[in-house]
């Protein structure tokens, strides 16, 4: 985990109190399926901080190769033939054995699950797969999963198997290595489907399940396209209740624990705030959003509402986060939180998606709008932003291009900055500033005293 405090970037000394564009970015987890079974490619919850000011731009980039997943389902006989070549006659199902000769006769889809007990991403994903597997079997979907262990030893294999309700290939390091090679598995966790009659399968089945859960079944590319079409419909459909409510829940929660019907948000401008208490940039942006929110509630009544879409790690953290906010939230235990992140393609937090009174998106860059213009930007439409920018331009046209102030020895040039601290009054300013190129001096236009 990289913390915000451990990221080093070069900024002017006074800018530490100004406003930065800093994001917390979560990358997916995978582990290498190399022969050592121990090389960690990327771990989750990596915090990448991107800081931009008018003076410097420093970007911390974390890159990883695209996983080499299967794009076609392979026949079952390919799997059973490989097992037979290693004299495997049975698969394991708890304390029982399943004859290889009879395996798969009644199952429509079989997935090979490559995983290991030592692999943290596998530990995180396996409970989700167990939930999906049990749910699909409950509703009568024909799915079987076969565990192929990449554990170091039998003890690790056995510990892993105890958490799984499906069958497994007997522990054999050489056989498992051969299966990885045959099915081109380069990272774990990995799912390889069999018996799909040559249908094109989703390249990243793990990601598909992470995004859609049981709705991802049967893991084909066609299914991914259907689910994406549903997401597009919700995003552009103009119905706030389709975004925020779901069967069995027609409300969002308030900081006092009360329940507010989603129907009460219809006709309002709504900000979907994607954030988390653990994220320092979110805490900084929350303060700005609270200020704009209170101003709008005071001047315009209830025409604007914010709904938190939390990325907190647990219920306790969520409760602390919501308790310090004056607005509403999607319940922590609800799948809608993940759905909204997927629908609006949220890859970094904080993020603010602005939804208009007609239920359609105004902007996915609400954070930048609030940071720059605050409540003045309401109703956050393109025309309102253009009016503010035109006003700023007019203000700038009335200012001299450079000045010689009696408080400073160098010539100060007119510049525009998202945020700065005036070296004379020591207050934070925005937009127009007179700056010194030689010695890092900033002066607010209202503090100018020109020399005669």
Secondary structure, DSSP 8 states (H G I E B T S, - for coil): ---GGG------GGGGGS-----EE----EEE-STTS--EEE-TT----EEE-SS-EEE-----------SB-B-HHHHHHHHHHTT--EEEETTEEEEGGGTTSS-SEEEEEEE-TT-HHHHHHHHHHHHHHHHHHHTT--EEEEEEE--SSHHHHHHHHTT-SSEE----HHHHHHHHHHTT--EESEEEEE-STT-BB-S-HHHHHHHHGGGGTT-BHHHHHHHHHHHHHHHHS--HHHHH-BTTB-EEEETTS-EEEGGGGTTSEEEEEEE-TT-HHHHHHHHHHHHHHHHHHHHHTTSEEEEEEE--SSHHHHHHHHHT-SSEE--TT-THHHHHHHHTT--EESEEEEE-TTSSEEES-HHHHHHHHGGGGTT--HHHHHHHHHHHHHHHHTS-SEE-BTT-SS-EEEEEEEEEE-TTT--EEEEEEEEETTTTEEE-GGG--B--
